[in-house]
């Protein structure tokens, strides 16, 4: 029988490495920095991406594939797998590229000196500006695109770290936590649904990096790919989000981007690493 004693927080929190549980219990810790020495591989292309095919990782690979499809040959990239379940994100090489130890992380080697970019929104903005694509230059379209891009960056933690964690990953089901984050997730879906009732794409009439950022999270929810929660969240109610999600998924570059660094699901939808366009002709990236 579960202990029903109310939890009283101590005056000072201390880390109990044996407490808790769940999928990430052995990896989570309250300090930053590397746990082990591990160099990052470097390929032959101008951009070196270190990632995993989660929603955050998909944002960047979708943009790369869209850039290449649009004829930007300089956007060729190598996508290296960072297995966060094994703690690759805490290797010394990865921490040097992203001190926050989160995927994705990018090294731009297209110029005389390589430099790092971390945080998915920063990577999208950097690439869109570099290639002059998928980001309007004139106002107010630019402001609208950036507003929705940063809406996603600020909102998605409530979906993933909040709802997704307590609904699908936590070692026990906590009614208060699930209700709290389900309410917020549905509110966000309603925000997006109301917007998409007004416009074809999130930022207006043009497809932009805002769509690429938002689709892997919220499109994934309404398509039933995330947390097994489509029925629980009544996603059929968000008809405009469903229309948009299907429209985005119909793009070949989106289908390719969703495959990159993916290690789960149907084998035909996985590409563990991407180093050339011909890699999409292989199964499971092997």
Order of alpha helices (4+ residues) and beta strands (2+ residues): beta-alpha-beta-alpha-beta-beta-alpha-alpha-alpha-alpha-alpha-alpha
